[in-house]
């Protein structure tokens, strides 16, 4: 479980950097790489959900959702609903009313 959580955190951090969310690299953006990393993260969390248990999986899923929303905000070409990064594992991700 610890290795899965660590791998998930590495994928999250790398995706954040490629979305331009890193404080020290705010101009860096590579949405193709971010999409791949978010897909990998979603697949990892989907495959390991039972092993992680709700207590450990919930914050990782929250982080994944935040990255998916950041991707939608950053991308100039919107994906069809349900086809964004990781959405084949999570379903379509929509901003909550408070984030609109």
DAPELIN-V889158 format. One record per run of one state. SS is the DSSP state (h for helix, s for strand, l for the rest). FROM is the first residue (numbers start at 1). TO is the last residue. If there is no record, write none. Layout:
SS;FROM;TO / SS;FROM;TO
This chain:
l;1;1 / h;2;18 / l;19;22 / h;23;25 / l;26;30 / h;31;74 / l;75;86 / h;87;90 / l;91;96 / h;97;99 / l;100;100
